[in-house]
């Protein structure tokens, strides 16, 4: 144990274990409730919120412009062409969906593993999932060019053309994987929020607030019978979301792996995509958590312990990703297939090799060498920087997979290059704006930290067994 | 729903979960059955004390299982029907019933319907949404039940319920307060 570097009077260190605390000492049920409801129910919205919301909203407007122009002109305004028919849209789709995965990991997998520390970052990680899925799902839809005409070959419904979709295509699998993921994430998020909405209803001062939160809380009153069924439902949803989240990025990797394109047709893709998803997702959790805890003074509830743990998860998944990169190259060598071999060489040393080196630096060289250090993992500024770097790196990973494989395939006469247009950039940056706008609305209108789950980890929450035996022993 | 009048029950308020569980046990041992505890977070011991055994009830799990099975079967059947009869595609003479490819959407729908059934099934079993409930009439309920207080309600339709005896029982358990709740 690193007991040396503990300052004796640091209240955030648990003296029994020498670990950082999950929640600062001195909180009671009421003070937690007050602190978290006040953020939402205050009549004085902080000025910084308005500023951030306006900024994010105007960036989201850019998305509106880009998409409107796209619908008017068609996908020709993007940089996609032959041979690179999949450009930014697919890169962004995979990137965004990957970011969403950390939210489900925190809310579902860590719940099943009884990792109580997750409780305070659970809700906003789930919200991050939802908003990331919103941004992700938009890309394949707008990539069809005329989404209103795409419905009949994406969804199996009886139509006048007597046409039905082709279920052997990975793109159809995507439709079901992503739509299920979005639906289950909404249900899980909302069910998880019902008790807190009850709290909001009861603490709201204004009639309007009481009405809105009251409707949303569905009449929750905390009955023990309700709680027990609720707990079962939460566990079941977590148990279902776990295989779901693993399947979603697996299915997305099938979009590539099922194709016979060199560099795509490998069996490492599903696990490597899932690990990459969680890697970038945790990076995004940090990117969001660090400014939010600072702005709303939530350092007591989202502690160094949480940030440290996110760093550890990133370290572990980062190594799986690194293993994936190595396997990719080993596969090219072992296949003894000259196209595969050329693809690996082209990826690293070809005209777009710079993108490969960016990804190596930002996903492996920088984070995986520094995240080992406990001192650095507990340094907020470092974590924020590393989270941005990893997010960039993961975006470039998808760029490398999508673009460099396509630019040079089997036939040298059909080789080409790819250059994104301003509409590509506007759409991508626009989704960042949309994501942030939705997040701003979320932290303003809903409790971003689950109060009912936080109460469970407070010292007063445990039943005193000795007292129970003594008094209820009759 | 007919308008009901009269007393819904007696509501005792406690400061700590332990006091609540002690009181719930004592009331259960005194023979009360129509009762419920209200807590700001799940307290398993409170549910045990009032004799509610969720694992035994299995309601949510059953609904979830049923939803999962039906969802998976529905999608698999739909895919097979489409690919074999409704819109068969002959691609280089490959088989029409390519069930391996159908597993993935069927798997997703298993999870989708199991999840929806678990979530909405839980709400339905809990008789939610119910925006009105007599307990919300109690003056102290809304201030505490969803933040930091623990409540035990002995309901008036329990055969043992009597305003005087039940109140004295509850008061012997040292609550913060005991109030009558009207319908």
Interface residues (C-beta under 8 A of the other chain):
Chain A: X28 X29 X30 X33 X156 X162 X163 X164 X165 X166 X167 X168 X172 X173 X176 X177 X179 X180 X183 X184 X187 X188 X190 X191 X195 X198 X199 X201 X202 X203 X214 X215 X218 X219 X220 X221 X222 X223 X224 X225 X226 X227 X228 X229 X230 X231 X232 X233 X236 X237 X240 X241 X243 X244 X247 X251 X254 X451 X452 X453 X455 X456 X460 X461 X462 X463 X464 X467 X468 X471 X472 X474
Chain B: X16 X17 X18 X21 X22 X25 X26 X29 X36 X37 X38 X39 X40 X41 X42 X43 X44 X45 X46 X47 X50 X52 X54 X55 X57 X59 X60 X61 X64 X68 X75 X78 X79 X82 X83 X86 X87 X89 X98 X101 X102 X104 X105 X107 X108 X109 X111 X112 X114 X115 X116 X118 X119 X121 X122 X123 X125 X126 X128 X129 X130 X131 X132 X133 X135 X136 X141 X142 X143 X145 X146 X147 X148
